[in-house]
């Protein structure tokens, strides 16, 4: 039997890869990921977002605020 935690972790991994692979990831994917990811994946997700901020010539204010919000919640 699969637990809710296993399903959420598996879905979080899928969403994390989608966010990682997209130059401008879906805000819906990011919102879902932030709501269900276990702490270790949230840290990895935060690193992915930092990479996007570093490589983006003009990062969006929304992305900067998202990173700030996640960092404050850790």
PQR file with spaces between the fields and no chain letter, atoms N, CA, C, O and H, PARSE charges and radii, in Angstrom:
ATOM       1  N    UNK     1       0.835   -1.177    0.000 -0.4000 1.5000
ATOM       2  CA   UNK     1       0.000    0.000    0.000 -0.0000 2.0000
ATOM       3  C    UNK     1       0.887    1.249    0.000  0.5500 1.7000
ATOM       4  O    UNK     1       1.915    1.285    0.675 -0.5500 1.4000
ATOM       5  N    UNK     2       0.494    2.238   -0.737 -0.4000 1.5000
ATOM       6  CA   UNK     2       1.224    3.489   -0.840 -0.0000 2.0000
ATOM       7  C    UNK     2       0.622    4.504    0.124  0.5500 1.7000
ATOM       8  O    UNK     2      -0.594    4.679    0.201 -0.5500 1.4000
ATOM       9  H    UNK     2      -0.341    2.208   -1.286  0.4000 1.0000
ATOM      10  N    UNK     3       1.511    5.163    0.854 -0.4000 1.5000
ATOM      11  CA   UNK     3       1.032    6.164    1.808 -0.0000 2.0000
ATOM      12  C    UNK     3       0.905    7.525    1.135  0.5500 1.7000
ATOM      13  O    UNK     3       1.446    7.760    0.054 -0.5500 1.4000
ATOM      14  H    UNK     3       2.499    5.021    0.791  0.4000 1.0000
ATOM      15  N    UNK     4       0.184    8.401    1.793 -0.4000 1.5000
ATOM      16  CA   UNK     4       0.036    9.777    1.302 -0.0000 2.0000
ATOM      17  C    UNK     4       1.400   10.446    1.181  0.5500 1.7000
ATOM      18  O    UNK     4       1.659   11.161    0.213 -0.5500 1.4000
ATOM      19  H    UNK     4      -0.256    8.210    2.671  0.4000 1.0000
ATOM      20  N    UNK     5       2.265   10.216    2.155 -0.4000 1.5000
ATOM      21  CA   UNK     5       3.603   10.809    2.132 -0.0000 2.0000
ATOM      22  C    UNK     5       4.401   10.324    0.919  0.5500 1.7000
ATOM      23  O    UNK     5       5.107   11.112    0.290 -0.5500 1.4000
ATOM      24  H    UNK     5       2.055    9.635    2.941  0.4000 1.0000
ATOM      25  N    UNK     6       4.295    9.047    0.591 -0.4000 1.5000
ATOM      26  CA   UNK     6       4.999    8.507   -0.577 -0.0000 2.0000
ATOM      27  C    UNK     6       4.494    9.144   -1.871  0.5500 1.7000
ATOM      28  O    UNK     6       5.281    9.478   -2.756 -0.5500 1.4000
ATOM      29  H    UNK     6       3.721    8.407    1.102  0.4000 1.0000
ATOM      30  N    UNK     7       3.186    9.308   -1.970 -0.4000 1.5000
ATOM      31  CA   UNK     7       2.592    9.925   -3.161 -0.0000 2.0000
ATOM      32  C    UNK     7       3.034   11.385   -3.263  0.5500 1.7000
ATOM      33  O    UNK     7       3.434   11.842   -4.334 -0.5500 1.4000
ATOM      34  H    UNK     7       2.547    9.037   -1.251  0.4000 1.0000
ATOM      35  N    UNK     8       2.963   12.107   -2.163 -0.4000 1.5000
ATOM      36  CA   UNK     8       3.359   13.517   -2.175 -0.0000 2.0000
ATOM      37  C    UNK     8       4.848   13.676   -2.500  0.5500 1.7000
ATOM      38  O    UNK     8       5.229   14.594   -3.227 -0.5500 1.4000
ATOM      39  H    UNK     8       2.638   11.736   -1.293  0.4000 1.0000
ATOM      40  N    UNK     9       5.679   12.796   -1.970 -0.4000 1.5000
ATOM      41  CA   UNK     9       7.110   12.859   -2.258 -0.0000 2.0000
ATOM      42  C    UNK     9       7.376   12.560   -3.727  0.5500 1.7000
ATOM      43  O    UNK     9       8.177   13.246   -4.363 -0.5500 1.4000
ATOM      44  H    UNK     9       5.369   12.051   -1.380  0.4000 1.0000
ATOM      45  N    UNK    10       6.716   11.548   -4.271 -0.4000 1.5000
ATOM      46  CA   UNK    10       6.895   11.208   -5.678 -0.0000 2.0000
ATOM      47  C    UNK    10       6.425   12.340   -6.577  0.5500 1.7000
ATOM      48  O    UNK    10       7.113   12.695   -7.534 -0.5500 1.4000
ATOM      49  H    UNK    10       6.066   10.991   -3.755  0.4000 1.0000
ATOM      50  N    UNK    11       5.273   12.906   -6.286 -0.4000 1.5000
ATOM      51  CA   UNK    11       4.764   14.024   -7.077 -0.0000 2.0000
ATOM      52  C    UNK    11       5.676   15.243   -6.928  0.5500 1.7000
ATOM      53  O    UNK    11       5.898   15.968   -7.898 -0.5500 1.4000
ATOM      54  H    UNK    11       4.714   12.618   -5.509  0.4000 1.0000
ATOM      55  N    UNK    12       6.197   15.471   -5.741 -0.4000 1.5000
ATOM      56  CA   UNK    12       7.129   16.579   -5.514 -0.0000 2.0000
ATOM      57  C    UNK    12       8.375   16.430   -6.379  0.5500 1.7000
ATOM      58  O    UNK    12       8.865   17.410   -6.939 -0.5500 1.4000
ATOM      59  H    UNK    12       6.016   14.882   -4.954  0.4000 1.0000
ATOM      60  N    UNK    13       8.883   15.219   -6.488 -0.4000 1.5000
ATOM      61  CA   UNK    13      10.070   14.970   -7.326 -0.0000 2.0000
ATOM      62  C    UNK    13       9.774   15.261   -8.805  0.5500 1.7000
ATOM      63  O    UNK    13      10.600   15.844   -9.507 -0.5500 1.4000
ATOM      64  H    UNK    13       8.485   14.422   -6.033  0.4000 1.0000
ATOM      65  N    UNK    14       8.600   14.852   -9.261 -0.4000 1.5000
ATOM      66  CA   UNK    14       8.200   15.122  -10.647 -0.0000 2.0000
ATOM      67  C    UNK    14       8.117   16.626  -10.879  0.5500 1.7000
ATOM      68  O    UNK    14       8.650   17.142  -11.862 -0.5500 1.4000
ATOM      69  H    UNK    14       7.929   14.379   -8.690  0.4000 1.0000
ATOM      70  N    UNK    15       7.446   17.320   -9.970 -0.4000 1.5000
ATOM      71  CA   UNK    15       7.304   18.770  -10.113 -0.0000 2.0000
ATOM      72  C    UNK    15       8.651   19.478  -10.036  0.5500 1.7000
ATOM      73  O    UNK    15       8.892   20.439  -10.766 -0.5500 1.4000
ATOM      74  H    UNK    15       7.013   16.901   -9.172  0.4000 1.0000
ATOM      75  N    UNK    16       9.523   19.010   -9.160 -0.4000 1.5000
ATOM      76  CA   UNK    16      10.854   19.603   -9.043 -0.0000 2.0000
ATOM      77  C    UNK    16      11.608   19.494  -10.360  0.5500 1.7000
ATOM      78  O    UNK    16      12.267   20.448  -10.774 -0.5500 1.4000
ATOM      79  H    UNK    16       9.328   18.229   -8.567  0.4000 1.0000
ATOM      80  N    UNK    17      11.523   18.361  -11.016 -0.4000 1.5000
ATOM      81  CA   UNK    17      12.201   18.194  -12.305 -0.0000 2.0000
ATOM      82  C    UNK    17      11.585   19.088  -13.383  0.5500 1.7000
ATOM      83  O    UNK    17      12.297   19.609  -14.241 -0.5500 1.4000
ATOM      84  H    UNK    17      10.988   17.586  -10.679  0.4000 1.0000
ATOM      85  N    UNK    18      10.277   19.261  -13.338 -0.4000 1.5000
ATOM      86  CA   UNK    18       9.614   20.166  -14.294 -0.0000 2.0000
ATOM      87  C    UNK    18      10.104   21.602  -14.076  0.5500 1.7000
ATOM      88  O    UNK    18      10.421   22.308  -15.033 -0.5500 1.4000
ATOM      89  H    UNK    18       9.699   18.838  -12.641  0.4000 1.0000
ATOM      90  N    UNK    19      10.160   22.022  -12.821 -0.4000 1.5000
ATOM      91  CA   UNK    19      10.627   23.374  -12.504 -0.0000 2.0000
ATOM      92  C    UNK    19      12.086   23.533  -12.921  0.5500 1.7000
ATOM      93  O    UNK    19      12.457   24.551  -13.506 -0.5500 1.4000
ATOM      94  H    UNK    19       9.902   21.449  -12.044  0.4000 1.0000
ATOM      95  N    UNK    20      12.907   22.540  -12.625 -0.4000 1.5000
ATOM      96  CA   UNK    20      14.329   22.591  -12.961 -0.0000 2.0000
ATOM      97  C    UNK    20      14.540   22.725  -14.476  0.5500 1.7000
ATOM      98  O    UNK    20      15.431   23.451  -14.917 -0.5500 1.4000
ATOM      99  H    UNK    20      12.605   21.713  -12.150  0.4000 1.0000
ATOM     100  N    UNK    21      13.736   22.040  -15.255 -0.4000 1.5000
ATOM     101  CA   UNK    21      13.931   21.996  -16.696 -0.0000 2.0000
ATOM     102  C    UNK    21      13.337   23.155  -17.474  0.5500 1.7000
ATOM     103  O    UNK    21      13.626   23.317  -18.659 -0.5500 1.4000
ATOM     104  H    UNK    21      13.012   21.450  -14.897  0.4000 1.0000
ATOM     105  N    UNK    22      12.517   23.957  -16.831 -0.4000 1.5000
ATOM     106  CA   UNK    22      11.828   25.041  -17.535 -0.0000 2.0000
ATOM     107  C    UNK    22      12.449   26.381  -17.166  0.5500 1.7000
ATOM     108  O    UNK    22      12.627   26.687  -15.987 -0.5500 1.4000
ATOM     109  H    UNK    22      12.282   23.826  -15.868  0.4000 1.0000
ATOM     110  N    UNK    23      12.777   27.180  -18.180 -0.4000 1.5000
ATOM     111  CA   UNK    23      13.369   28.502  -17.934 -0.0000 2.0000
ATOM     112  C    UNK    23      12.417   29.399  -17.141  0.5500 1.7000
ATOM     113  O    UNK    23      12.847   30.196  -16.307 -0.5500 1.4000
ATOM     114  H    UNK    23      12.632   26.932  -19.138  0.4000 1.0000
ATOM     115  N    UNK    24      11.135   29.260  -17.409 -0.4000 1.5000
ATOM     116  CA   UNK    24      10.109   30.048  -16.715 -0.0000 2.0000
ATOM     117  C    UNK    24       9.033   29.082  -16.221  0.5500 1.7000
ATOM     118  O    UNK    24       7.998   28.908  -16.864 -0.5500 1.4000
ATOM     119  H    UNK    24      10.786   28.613  -18.087  0.4000 1.0000
ATOM     120  N    UNK    25       9.295   28.456  -15.069 -0.4000 1.5000
ATOM     121  CA   UNK    25       8.382   27.405  -14.597 -0.0000 2.0000
ATOM     122  C    UNK    25       6.997   27.918  -14.241  0.5500 1.7000
ATOM     123  O    UNK    25       6.799   29.088  -13.913 -0.5500 1.4000
ATOM     124  H    UNK    25      10.136   28.597  -14.547  0.4000 1.0000
ATOM     125  N    UNK    26       6.066   27.011  -14.319 -0.4000 1.5000
ATOM     126  CA   UNK    26       4.672   27.278  -13.995 -0.0000 2.0000
ATOM     127  C    UNK    26       4.527   27.660  -12.523  0.5500 1.7000
ATOM     128  O    UNK    26       5.045   26.979  -11.638 -0.5500 1.4000
ATOM     129  H    UNK    26       6.227   26.061  -14.586  0.4000 1.0000
ATOM     130  N    UNK    27       3.823   28.750  -12.279 -0.4000 1.5000
ATOM     131  CA   UNK    27       3.577   29.138  -10.887 -0.0000 2.0000
ATOM     132  C    UNK    27       2.694   28.103  -10.187  0.5500 1.7000
ATOM     133  O    UNK    27       2.821   27.896   -8.981 -0.5500 1.4000
ATOM     134  H    UNK    27       3.403   29.303  -12.997  0.4000 1.0000
ATOM     135  N    UNK    28       1.817   27.465  -10.926 -0.4000 1.5000
ATOM     136  CA   UNK    28       0.976   26.418  -10.334 -0.0000 2.0000
ATOM     137  C    UNK    28       1.832   25.249   -9.870  0.5500 1.7000
ATOM     138  O    UNK    28       1.637   24.742   -8.765 -0.5500 1.4000
ATOM     139  H    UNK    28       1.714   27.633  -11.906  0.4000 1.0000
ATOM     140  N    UNK    29       2.784   24.811  -10.703 -0.4000 1.5000
ATOM     141  CA   UNK    29       3.692   23.729  -10.311 -0.0000 2.0000
ATOM     142  C    UNK    29       4.467   24.127   -9.065  0.5500 1.7000
ATOM     143  O    UNK    29       4.594   23.337   -8.129 -0.5500 1.4000
ATOM     144  H    UNK    29       2.942   25.222  -11.601  0.4000 1.0000
ATOM     145  N    UNK    30       4.989   25.355   -9.052 -0.4000 1.5000
ATOM     146  CA   UNK    30       5.779   25.798   -7.907 -0.0000 2.0000
ATOM     147  C    UNK    30       4.927   25.883   -6.652  0.5500 1.7000
ATOM     148  O    UNK    30       5.379   25.497   -5.574 -0.5500 1.4000
ATOM     149  H    UNK    30       4.886   25.996   -9.813  0.4000 1.0000
ATOM     150  N    UNK    31       3.704   26.381   -6.771 -0.4000 1.5000
ATOM     151  CA   UNK    31       2.807   26.454   -5.617 -0.0000 2.0000
ATOM     152  C    UNK    31       2.515   25.065   -5.064  0.5500 1.7000
ATOM     153  O    UNK    31       2.558   24.854   -3.852 -0.5500 1.4000
ATOM     154  H    UNK    31       3.336   26.694   -7.647  0.4000 1.0000
ATOM     155  N    UNK    32       2.221   24.126   -5.944 -0.4000 1.5000
ATOM     156  CA   UNK    32       1.932   22.755   -5.514 -0.0000 2.0000
ATOM     157  C    UNK    32       3.145   22.146   -4.818  0.5500 1.7000
ATOM     158  O    UNK    32       3.018   21.513   -3.770 -0.5500 1.4000
ATOM     159  H    UNK    32       2.187   24.298   -6.929  0.4000 1.0000
ATOM     160  N    UNK    33       4.314   22.341   -5.406 -0.4000 1.5000
ATOM     161  CA   UNK    33       5.541   21.797   -4.841 -0.0000 2.0000
ATOM     162  C    UNK    33       5.782   22.361   -3.442  0.5500 1.7000
ATOM     163  O    UNK    33       6.127   21.624   -2.519 -0.5500 1.4000
ATOM     164  H    UNK    33       4.418   22.856   -6.257  0.4000 1.0000
ATOM     165  N    UNK    34       5.602   23.646   -3.298 -0.4000 1.5000
ATOM     166  CA   UNK    34       5.835   24.289   -2.005 -0.0000 2.0000
ATOM     167  C    UNK    34       4.857   23.800   -0.940  0.5500 1.7000
ATOM     168  O    UNK    34       5.197   23.781    0.243 -0.5500 1.4000
ATOM     169  H    UNK    34       5.322   24.245   -4.048  0.4000 1.0000
ATOM     170  N    UNK    35       3.671   23.411   -1.333 -0.4000 1.5000
ATOM     171  CA   UNK    35       2.659   22.950   -0.379 -0.0000 2.0000
ATOM     172  C    UNK    35       2.903   21.534    0.114  0.5500 1.7000
ATOM     173  O    UNK    35       2.519   21.202    1.235 -0.5500 1.4000
ATOM     174  H    UNK    35       3.395   23.427   -2.294  0.4000 1.0000
ATOM     175  N    UNK    36       3.539   20.683   -0.707 -0.4000 1.5000
ATOM     176  CA   UNK    36       3.615   19.278   -0.321 -0.0000 2.0000
ATOM     177  C    UNK    36       5.003   18.691   -0.187  0.5500 1.7000
ATOM     178  O    UNK    36       5.141   17.579    0.324 -0.5500 1.4000
ATOM     179  H    UNK    36       3.851   20.954   -1.618  0.4000 1.0000
ATOM     180  N    UNK    37       6.030   19.386   -0.623 -0.4000 1.5000
ATOM     181  CA   UNK    37       7.370   18.807   -0.620 -0.0000 2.0000
ATOM     182  C    UNK    37       7.891   18.580    0.799  0.5500 1.7000
ATOM     183  O    UNK    37       7.701   19.420    1.679 -0.5500 1.4000
ATOM     184  H    UNK    37       5.917   20.289   -1.039  0.4000 1.0000
ATOM     185  N    UNK    38       8.548   17.436    1.014 -0.4000 1.5000
ATOM     186  CA   UNK    38       9.203   17.236    2.306 -0.0000 2.0000
ATOM     187  C    UNK    38      10.392   18.195    2.428  0.5500 1.7000
ATOM     188  O    UNK    38      10.894   18.680    1.414 -0.5500 1.4000
ATOM     189  H    UNK    38       8.702   16.754    0.299  0.4000 1.0000
ATOM     190  N    UNK    39      10.844   18.473    3.639 -0.4000 1.5000
ATOM     191  CA   UNK    39      11.899   19.480    3.856 -0.0000 2.0000
ATOM     192  C    UNK    39      13.157   19.290    3.007  0.5500 1.7000
ATOM     193  O    UNK    39      13.719   20.272    2.521 -0.5500 1.4000
ATOM     194  H    UNK    39      10.436   18.080    4.463  0.4000 1.0000
ATOM     195  N    UNK    40      13.607   18.059    2.820 -0.4000 1.5000
ATOM     196  CA   UNK    40      14.834   17.853    2.039 -0.0000 2.0000
ATOM     197  C    UNK    40      14.638   18.244    0.573  0.5500 1.7000
ATOM     198  O    UNK    40      15.568   18.740   -0.062 -0.5500 1.4000
ATOM     199  H    UNK    40      13.151   17.261    3.214  0.4000 1.0000
ATOM     200  N    UNK    41      13.444   18.028    0.034 -0.4000 1.5000
ATOM     201  CA   UNK    41      13.174   18.443   -1.345 -0.0000 2.0000
ATOM     202  C    UNK    41      12.955   19.947   -1.431  0.5500 1.7000
ATOM     203  O    UNK    41      13.264   20.554   -2.457 -0.5500 1.4000
ATOM     204  H    UNK    41      12.688   17.625    0.549  0.4000 1.0000
ATOM     205  N    UNK    42      12.433   20.556   -0.383 -0.4000 1.5000
ATOM     206  CA   UNK    42      12.266   22.006   -0.386 -0.0000 2.0000
ATOM     207  C    UNK    42      13.623   22.700   -0.461  0.5500 1.7000
ATOM     208  O    UNK    42      13.768   23.720   -1.134 -0.5500 1.4000
ATOM     209  H    UNK    42      12.182   20.063    0.450  0.4000 1.0000
ATOM     210  N    UNK    43      14.600   22.151    0.222 -0.4000 1.5000
ATOM     211  CA   UNK    43      15.944   22.728    0.162 -0.0000 2.0000
ATOM     212  C    UNK    43      16.528   22.593   -1.246  0.5500 1.7000
ATOM     213  O    UNK    43      17.151   23.521   -1.761 -0.5500 1.4000
ATOM     214  H    UNK    43      14.482   21.322    0.768  0.4000 1.0000
ATOM     215  N    UNK    44      16.322   21.438   -1.856 -0.4000 1.5000
ATOM     216  CA   UNK    44      16.789   21.240   -3.228 -0.0000 2.0000
ATOM     217  C    UNK    44      16.064   22.189   -4.183  0.5500 1.7000
ATOM     218  O    UNK    44      16.673   22.767   -5.084 -0.5500 1.4000
ATOM     219  H    UNK    44      15.816   20.683   -1.439  0.4000 1.0000
ATOM     220  N    UNK    45      14.773   22.337   -3.975 -0.4000 1.5000
ATOM     221  CA   UNK    45      13.965   23.261   -4.772 -0.0000 2.0000
ATOM     222  C    UNK    45      14.480   24.694   -4.636  0.5500 1.7000
ATOM     223  O    UNK    45      14.582   25.418   -5.626 -0.5500 1.4000
ATOM     224  H    UNK    45      14.278   21.868   -3.244  0.4000 1.0000
ATOM     225  N    UNK    46      14.797   25.091   -3.430 -0.4000 1.5000
ATOM     226  CA   UNK    46      15.334   26.426   -3.201 -0.0000 2.0000
ATOM     227  C    UNK    46      16.644   26.619   -3.965  0.5500 1.7000
ATOM     228  O    UNK    46      16.880   27.689   -4.525 -0.5500 1.4000
ATOM     229  H    UNK    46      14.714   24.503   -2.625  0.4000 1.0000
ATOM     230  N    UNK    47      17.489   25.600   -3.992 -0.4000 1.5000
ATOM     231  CA   UNK    47      18.734   25.669   -4.768 -0.0000 2.0000
ATOM     232  C    UNK    47      18.451   25.825   -6.263  0.5500 1.7000
ATOM     233  O    UNK    47      19.144   26.570   -6.956 -0.5500 1.4000
ATOM     234  H    UNK    47      17.297   24.730   -3.537  0.4000 1.0000
ATOM     235  N    UNK    48      17.436   25.126   -6.752 -0.4000 1.5000
ATOM     236  CA   UNK    48      17.047   25.256   -8.160 -0.0000 2.0000
ATOM     237  C    UNK    48      16.606   26.693   -8.452  0.5500 1.7000
ATOM     238  O    UNK    48      16.978   27.269   -9.474 -0.5500 1.4000
ATOM     239  H    UNK    48      16.873   24.521   -6.189  0.4000 1.0000
ATOM     240  N    UNK    49      15.820   27.255   -7.555 -0.4000 1.5000
ATOM     241  CA   UNK    49      15.361   28.632   -7.757 -0.0000 2.0000
ATOM     242  C    UNK    49      16.529   29.615   -7.712  0.5500 1.7000
ATOM     243  O    UNK    49      16.567   30.568   -8.489 -0.5500 1.4000
ATOM     244  H    UNK    49      15.518   26.788   -6.725  0.4000 1.0000
ATOM     245  N    UNK    50      17.480   29.387   -6.805 -0.4000 1.5000
ATOM     246  CA   UNK    50      18.665   30.253   -6.763 -0.0000 2.0000
ATOM     247  C    UNK    50      19.443   30.183   -8.079  0.5500 1.7000
ATOM     248  O    UNK    50      19.915   31.205   -8.576 -0.5500 1.4000
ATOM     249  H    UNK    50      17.449   28.612   -6.174  0.4000 1.0000
ATOM     250  N    UNK    51      19.576   28.986   -8.638 -0.4000 1.5000
ATOM     251  CA   UNK    51      20.262   28.834   -9.936 -0.0000 2.0000
ATOM     252  C    UNK    51      19.541   29.647  -11.012  0.5500 1.7000
ATOM     253  O    UNK    51      20.177   30.295  -11.844 -0.5500 1.4000
ATOM     254  H    UNK    51      19.193   28.156   -8.233  0.4000 1.0000
ATOM     255  N    UNK    52      18.230   29.606  -10.986 -0.4000 1.5000
ATOM     256  CA   UNK    52      17.459   30.367  -11.972 -0.0000 2.0000
ATOM     257  C    UNK    52      17.672   31.871  -11.782  0.5500 1.7000
ATOM     258  O    UNK    52      17.807   32.610  -12.758 -0.5500 1.4000
ATOM     259  H    UNK    52      17.714   29.079  -10.310  0.4000 1.0000
ATOM     260  N    UNK    53      17.702   32.318  -10.537 -0.4000 1.5000
ATOM     261  CA   UNK    53      17.939   33.738  -10.271 -0.0000 2.0000
ATOM     262  C    UNK    53      19.322   34.175  -10.751  0.5500 1.7000
ATOM     263  O    UNK    53      19.481   35.258  -11.314 -0.5500 1.4000
ATOM     264  H    UNK    53      17.592   31.718   -9.744  0.4000 1.0000
ATOM     265  N    UNK    54      20.310   33.327  -10.523 -0.4000 1.5000
ATOM     266  CA   UNK    54      21.682   33.651  -10.911 -0.0000 2.0000
ATOM     267  C    UNK    54      21.827   33.734  -12.420  0.5500 1.7000
ATOM     268  O    UNK    54      22.519   34.613  -12.934 -0.5500 1.4000
ATOM     269  H    UNK    54      20.180   32.447  -10.066  0.4000 1.0000
ATOM     270  N    UNK    55      21.183   32.829  -13.125 -0.4000 1.5000
ATOM     271  CA   UNK    55      21.369   32.766  -14.584 -0.0000 2.0000
ATOM     272  C    UNK    55      20.422   33.674  -15.354  0.5500 1.7000
ATOM     273  O    UNK    55      20.640   33.924  -16.539 -0.5500 1.4000
ATOM     274  H    UNK    55      20.620   32.115  -12.708  0.4000 1.0000
ATOM     275  N    UNK    56      19.385   34.168  -14.710 -0.4000 1.5000
ATOM     276  CA   UNK    56      18.426   35.036  -15.389 -0.0000 2.0000
ATOM     277  C    UNK    56      18.923   36.481  -15.342  0.5500 1.7000
ATOM     278  O    UNK    56      19.188   37.022  -14.269 -0.5500 1.4000
ATOM     279  H    UNK    56      19.208   33.965  -13.747  0.4000 1.0000
ATOM     280  N    UNK    57      19.043   37.083  -16.496 -0.4000 1.5000
ATOM     281  CA   UNK    57      19.519   38.470  -16.577 -0.0000 2.0000
ATOM     282  C    UNK    57      18.632   39.418  -15.777  0.5500 1.7000
ATOM     283  O    UNK    57      19.118   40.333  -15.113 -0.5500 1.4000
ATOM     284  H    UNK    57      18.829   36.643  -17.368  0.4000 1.0000
ATOM     285  N    UNK    58      17.330   39.185  -15.851 -0.4000 1.5000
ATOM     286  CA   UNK    58      16.356   40.023  -15.124 -0.0000 2.0000
ATOM     287  C    UNK    58      15.349   39.134  -14.415  0.5500 1.7000
ATOM     288  O    UNK    58      14.245   38.916  -14.914 -0.5500 1.4000
ATOM     289  H    UNK    58      16.934   38.441  -16.390  0.4000 1.0000
ATOM     290  N    UNK    59      15.725   38.624  -13.259 -0.4000 1.5000
ATOM     291  CA   UNK    59      14.770   37.750  -12.554 -0.0000 2.0000
ATOM     292  C    UNK    59      13.517   38.520  -12.150  0.5500 1.7000
ATOM     293  O    UNK    59      13.564   39.704  -11.818 -0.5500 1.4000
ATOM     294  H    UNK    59      16.622   38.800  -12.853  0.4000 1.0000
ATOM     295  N    UNK    60      12.417   37.817  -12.190 -0.4000 1.5000
ATOM     296  CA   UNK    60      11.146   38.469  -11.866 -0.0000 2.0000
ATOM     297  C    UNK    60      11.056   38.764  -10.372  0.5500 1.7000
ATOM     298  O    UNK    60      11.641   38.064   -9.546 -0.5500 1.4000
ATOM     299  H    UNK    60      12.379   36.854  -12.460  0.4000 1.0000
ATOM     300  N    UNK    61      10.327   39.793  -10.054 -0.4000 1.5000
ATOM     301  CA   UNK    61      10.073   40.156   -8.659 -0.0000 2.0000
ATOM     302  C    UNK    61       9.328   39.013   -7.969  0.5500 1.7000
ATOM     303  O    UNK    61       9.581   38.720   -6.800 -0.5500 1.4000
ATOM     304  H    UNK    61       9.851   40.362  -10.725  0.4000 1.0000
ATOM     305  N    UNK    62       8.415   38.373   -8.688 -0.4000 1.5000
ATOM     306  CA   UNK    62       7.678   37.246   -8.111 -0.0000 2.0000
ATOM     307  C    UNK    62       8.622   36.121   -7.695  0.5500 1.7000
ATOM     308  O    UNK    62       8.448   35.523   -6.633 -0.5500 1.4000
ATOM     309  H    UNK    62       8.209   38.611   -9.637  0.4000 1.0000
ATOM     310  N    UNK    63       9.629   35.829   -8.537 -0.4000 1.5000
ATOM     311  CA   UNK    63      10.582   34.766   -8.213 -0.0000 2.0000
ATOM     312  C    UNK    63      11.427   35.172   -7.005  0.5500 1.7000
ATOM     313  O    UNK    63      11.678   34.349   -6.126 -0.5500 1.4000
ATOM     314  H    UNK    63       9.771   36.314   -9.399  0.4000 1.0000
ATOM     315  N    UNK    64      11.862   36.412   -6.954 -0.4000 1.5000
ATOM     316  CA   UNK    64      12.634   36.895   -5.806 -0.0000 2.0000
ATOM     317  C    UNK    64      11.816   36.792   -4.522  0.5500 1.7000
ATOM     318  O    UNK    64      12.333   36.366   -3.489 -0.5500 1.4000
ATOM     319  H    UNK    64      11.658   37.081   -7.668  0.4000 1.0000
ATOM     320  N    UNK    65      10.560   37.174   -4.580 -0.4000 1.5000
ATOM     321  CA   UNK    65       9.685   37.094   -3.404 -0.0000 2.0000
ATOM     322  C    UNK    65       9.428   35.646   -2.994  0.5500 1.7000
ATOM     323  O    UNK    65       9.352   35.328   -1.807 -0.5500 1.4000
ATOM     324  H    UNK    65      10.140   37.520   -5.418  0.4000 1.0000
ATOM     325  N    UNK    66       9.297   34.783   -3.986 -0.4000 1.5000
ATOM     326  CA   UNK    66       9.077   33.359   -3.717 -0.0000 2.0000
ATOM     327  C    UNK    66      10.265   32.793   -2.940  0.5500 1.7000
ATOM     328  O    UNK    66      10.084   32.103   -1.937 -0.5500 1.4000
ATOM     329  H    UNK    66       9.360   35.041   -4.950  0.4000 1.0000
ATOM     330  N    UNK    67      11.469   33.084   -3.405 -0.4000 1.5000
ATOM     331  CA   UNK    67      12.669   32.599   -2.727 -0.0000 2.0000
ATOM     332  C    UNK    67      12.744   33.179   -1.313  0.5500 1.7000
ATOM     333  O    UNK    67      13.076   32.472   -0.362 -0.5500 1.4000
ATOM     334  H    UNK    67      11.615   33.645   -4.220  0.4000 1.0000
ATOM     335  N    UNK    68      12.439   34.443   -1.187 -0.4000 1.5000
ATOM     336  CA   UNK    68      12.453   35.080    0.132 -0.0000 2.0000
ATOM     337  C    UNK    68      11.451   34.408    1.074  0.5500 1.7000
ATOM     338  O    UNK    68      11.767   34.159    2.238 -0.5500 1.4000
ATOM     339  H    UNK    68      12.169   35.017   -1.960  0.4000 1.0000
ATOM     340  N    UNK    69      10.268   34.119    0.587 -0.4000 1.5000
ATOM     341  CA   UNK    69       9.211   33.492    1.386 -0.0000 2.0000
ATOM     342  C    UNK    69       9.615   32.069    1.809  0.5500 1.7000
ATOM     343  O    UNK    69       9.432   31.688    2.966 -0.5500 1.4000
ATOM     344  H    UNK    69      10.011   34.322   -0.358  0.4000 1.0000
ATOM     345  N    UNK    70      10.156   31.301    0.881 -0.4000 1.5000
ATOM     346  CA   UNK    70      10.554   29.922    1.200 -0.0000 2.0000
ATOM     347  C    UNK    70      11.689   29.935    2.214  0.5500 1.7000
ATOM     348  O    UNK    70      11.682   29.167    3.175 -0.5500 1.4000
ATOM     349  H    UNK    70      10.304   31.611   -0.058  0.4000 1.0000
ATOM     350  N    UNK    71      12.668   30.817    1.992 -0.4000 1.5000
ATOM     351  CA   UNK    71      13.794   30.913    2.916 -0.0000 2.0000
ATOM     352  C    UNK    71      13.347   31.262    4.330  0.5500 1.7000
ATOM     353  O    UNK    71      13.882   30.730    5.303 -0.5500 1.4000
ATOM     354  H    UNK    71      12.673   31.441    1.211  0.4000 1.0000
ATOM     355  N    UNK    72      12.381   32.143    4.441 -0.4000 1.5000
ATOM     356  CA   UNK    72      11.880   32.550    5.756 -0.0000 2.0000
ATOM     357  C    UNK    72      11.140   31.416    6.452  0.5500 1.7000
ATOM     358  O    UNK    72      11.081   31.365    7.680 -0.5500 1.4000
ATOM     359  H    UNK    72      11.947   32.575    3.651  0.4000 1.0000
ATOM     360  N    UNK    73      10.578   30.509    5.661 -0.4000 1.5000
ATOM     361  CA   UNK    73       9.787   29.406    6.243 -0.0000 2.0000
ATOM     362  C    UNK    73      10.642   28.213    6.663  0.5500 1.7000
ATOM     363  O    UNK    73      10.171   27.347    7.400 -0.5500 1.4000
ATOM     364  H    UNK    73      10.627   30.550    4.663  0.4000 1.0000
ATOM     365  N    UNK    74      11.883   28.159    6.207 -0.4000 1.5000
ATOM     366  CA   UNK    74      12.745   27.005    6.553 -0.0000 2.0000
ATOM     367  C    UNK    74      13.237   27.058    7.980  0.5500 1.7000
ATOM     368  O    UNK    74      13.965   26.167    8.416 -0.5500 1.4000
ATOM     369  H    UNK    74      12.266   28.863    5.608  0.4000 1.0000
